[in-house]
Amino acid sequence: MQTILIILGIYLLYKFMVDFVIPIYNTSKRVQQQFRDINQRAKENAQSNQHNYNSSSSNNPPFQKAKVSSKVYIDFEEVKD
């Protein structure tokens, strides 16, 4: 009787490991890898954008006055007290 309980316990432990623990471990590894990939791509994009900004800023000054058209009309309402 005791050997049957031991075999049943070993079987249940095996099923728990195979059906629960191992899939969670694999999923967590996959998610961590995806986060690393996303961070790496974000860093590459930031470096690329910084490089593009530096090359374009050498051609144009960073702060230029916007040209304002004299035909701009802003509608407003009077506020009565």
Phi, psi and omega in degrees: 000320181293324180292326178294318178295321179295314179297318178297319178296317179296319179297315180295321177296318177299313180297321178298315181294315185286321186269342185236304188290312183295315177297323178294318178299313180296319179295318180295321177297318180295318180294318178299319179295320179294320176297319177297318179297317180296316179296320179296315179296322178296319178296318179296318178295320179295318179294321179294316179295321178296319179295316179296321179294317180295320181287327180280331181286340177288335178276324183236139175295147185292328182241102176248146177287136179284141178282125182256128179282143179282353181265012181282131179233126179252121180278137179217162178245144177279140179257124180260138179274000000 
